[in-house]
């Protein structure tokens, strides 16, 4: 006022408390976090230090963001890009995985992105990666188990036939054709509810009311 400075007003974007923990979690999983921003170098440097980012690019024009993505991809890295503005759309489309914001993001950014964060929270990405890796690991273990067990059975039957030996894997009499109650197909098991021989158990089953159990197949 009248050529004199009477005060100053400072405006700044606040860093979410969970962002630091999210970046730290990504580092533990071997994922680097890089910031590409149009802000001045001083601001970008401060944010990078606060979040402990691996790398940052400052004073990047909107049209240059996609080029930065291409440069990172040339290093052989898989790139996931997050953005919410119209100027982020080219970079979101260029990245391997484009992640847009669902609450405050623009329609343009959401239309070109592969994923949309409903809560606009960066920490959600960390939780999604952890969940995805857990599912992948479960699938991998299941495939290994099924392949190894089936290969063993095939090998036993194959070598048994080649050596002229009796087939080692045969269903026992009375085990085939007995469906599990409420199930969709036959189950290979021996009913131990009744003692005696197979013929005696068969006669006892005939006397049971319908609905207590049923037999799929022809009866004598």
C-alpha positions in Angstrom: 0.0 0.0 0.0 1.4 3.4 -1.0 4.5 1.6 -2.4 5.0 -0.4 0.8 4.7 -4.2 1.3 2.1 -4.7 4.0 1.9 -8.5 3.8 2.3 -11.6 1.7 0.0 -14.5 0.7 1.4 -17.9 0.1 -0.6 -20.6 -1.8 0.6 -24.2 -2.0 -0.8 -27.7 -2.6 -0.7 -29.8 0.4 0.9 -33.3 0.3 -1.4 -36.0 1.5 -0.1 -37.8 4.6 -0.6 -41.2 3.0 1.5 -40.2 0.0 4.8 -40.6 1.8 3.8 -44.1 3.0 2.6 -45.0 -0.5 5.9 -44.0 -2.2 7.8 -45.9 0.5 5.7 -49.0 -0.1 6.4 -48.8 -3.9 10.1 -48.7 -3.2 9.9 -51.8 -1.1 8.2 -53.6 -4.0 11.0 -52.5 -6.4 8.9 -49.8 -8.1 10.4 -46.3 -8.8 8.3 -43.2 -8.5 9.1 -40.4 -10.9 7.3 -37.0 -11.0 6.7 -35.0 -14.2 5.4 -31.6 -13.5 5.1 -28.2 -15.1 5.9 -26.4 -11.8 9.1 -24.5 -11.2 12.3 -26.4 -10.3 12.3 -25.1 -6.8 8.8 -26.4 -6.1 9.5 -29.7 -7.8 12.7 -30.2 -5.8 10.9 -29.5 -2.5 8.1 -32.0 -3.3 10.7 -34.6 -4.4 12.5 -34.3 -1.1 9.3 -34.5 1.0 8.2 -37.6 -0.7 11.6 -39.1 -1.3 11.0 -39.6 -5.0 13.5 -41.4 -7.1 13.5 -38.8 -9.9 11.6 -35.7 -11.1 11.3 -33.5 -14.2 10.3 -29.9 -13.6 9.0 -27.1 -15.9 7.7 -29.7 -18.4 5.3 -28.3 -21.0 2.1 -30.3 -21.6 3.2 -31.5 -25.0 6.5 -32.7 -23.5 5.1 -35.1 -21.0 4.4 -37.8 -23.5 8.0 -37.5 -24.8 9.3 -38.0 -21.2 7.2 -41.1 -21.0 8.8 -42.4 -24.2 12.3 -41.7 -22.9 11.6 -43.7 -19.7 10.2 -46.6 -21.8 13.3 -46.7 -23.9 15.2 -47.7 -20.7 13.2 -50.9 -20.8 10.9 -50.0 -18.0 7.1 -50.6 -17.8 5.5 -47.2 -17.1 2.3 -46.4 -15.3 1.3 -42.8 -15.6 -1.2 -41.0 -13.3 -2.9 -37.7 -14.3 -6.1 -35.8 -14.0 -5.9 -32.9 -16.5 -6.5 -32.4 -20.2 -2.7 -31.8 -20.7 -2.0 -35.3 -19.1 -4.1 -37.1 -21.8 -1.3 -37.6 -24.3 1.1 -39.0 -21.6 -1.7 -41.3 -20.2 -2.3 -42.7 -23.6 1.5 -43.2 -24.3 2.2 -45.0 -21.0 1.8 -48.8 -20.7 -0.9 -48.2 -18.0 -2.7 -44.9 -17.9 -4.3 -44.1 -14.5 -6.9 -41.2 -14.3 -8.6 -39.7 -11.4 -12.3 -40.4 -10.9 -13.4 -37.5 -8.7 -11.4 -34.5 -9.9 -10.1 -35.8 -13.2 -11.3 -34.5 -16.5 -13.4 -36.5 -19.0 -10.6 -36.4 -21.5 -8.1 -38.0 -19.1 -10.6 -40.7 -18.1 -11.4 -41.5 -21.7 -7.8 -42.3 -22.7 -6.8 -44.0 -19.4 -6.7 -47.7 -18.8 -7.7 -47.4 -15.1 -9.6 -44.8 -13.1 -9.1 -44.3 -9.3 -12.5 -43.7 -7.8 -11.1 -42.1 -4.6 -8.3 -40.1 -6.3 -5.9 -41.6 -3.8 -2.3 -42.6 -4.8 -2.2 -45.1 -2.0 -4.9 -47.1 -3.7 -2.4 -48.0 -6.5 -0.1 -49.6 -3.9 -3.0 -51.7 -2.5 -4.0 -52.7 -6.0 -0.4 -53.8 -6.8 -0.2 -55.9 -3.6 -3.5 -57.5 -4.3 -2.6 -58.3 -7.9 0.7 -59.8 -7.0 -1.0 -62.0 -4.4 -3.4 -63.3 -7.0 -0.7 -63.9 -9.5 1.3 -65.8 -6.9 -1.7 -68.0 -6.0 -2.3 -68.7 -9.7 1.4 -69.6 -10.3 1.4 -72.0 -7.3 -1.9 -73.6 -8.5 -0.6 -74.2 -12.0 2.7 -75.7 -10.7 0.8 -78.0 -8.4 -1.6 -79.2 -11.1 1.1 -79.7 -13.7 3.4 -81.5 -11.4 0.7 -83.8 -10.0 -0.8 -84.6 -13.5 2.7 -85.3 -15.0 3.4 -87.7 -12.2 0.2 -89.6 -12.8 0.8 -89.7 -16.6 4.3 -90.9 -16.1 3.2 -93.7 -13.8 0.6 -95.0 -16.3 2.9 -94.5 -19.3 5.8 -96.5 -17.8 3.4 -99.1 -16.5 2.1 -99.7 -20.0 5.6 -99.6 -21.6 6.9 -102.2 -19.1 3.9 -104.4 -19.5 2.8 -104.0 -15.9 -0.8 -103.8 -14.8 -2.3 -100.3 -14.8 -1.5 -98.8 -11.4 -4.4 -96.3 -11.2 -7.8 -98.0 -11.4 -11.0 -97.2 -9.6 -12.2 -99.7 -7.1 -15.5 -101.5 -7.5 -18.4 -99.5 -6.2 -16.6 -96.2 -6.3 -17.5 -94.9 -9.7 -20.9 -93.2 -10.3 -21.7 -92.1 -6.8 -22.4 -88.3 -7.0 -21.7 -86.0 -4.1 -24.9 -84.7 -2.6 -25.6 -81.4 -4.1 -22.7 -81.7 -6.5 -22.6 -81.7 -10.3 -20.7 -84.8 -11.1 -19.6 -88.2 -9.9 -17.1 -88.5 -7.1 -14.6 -91.3 -6.7 -15.1 -92.4 -3.1 -16.2 -95.4 -1.1 -19.3 -95.0 1.0 -18.4 -96.0 4.5 -21.8 -95.4 6.1 -22.7 -99.1 6.0 -20.5 -102.1 6.6 -20.4 -105.3 4.6 -19.7 -106.0 1.0 -20.5 -103.8 -2.0 -23.6 -105.9 -2.8 -24.9 -105.5 0.8 -24.4 -101.7 0.7 -26.1 -101.6 -2.7 -29.2 -103.3 -1.3 -29.2 -100.9 1.7 -29.0 -97.9 -0.6 -32.1 -99.1 -2.6 -34.1 -99.2 0.7 -33.1 -95.6 1.5 -35.7 -92.8 0.8 -35.1 -90.8 -2.4 -33.2 -87.6 -1.5 -31.1 -89.1 1.2 -28.7 -90.3 -1.6 -29.0 -91.3 -5.2 -27.1 -93.5 -7.6 -26.2 -92.5 -11.2 -26.0 -95.5 -13.5 -27.7 -98.7 -14.2 -28.6 -101.2 -11.5 -29.0 -104.9 -11.9 
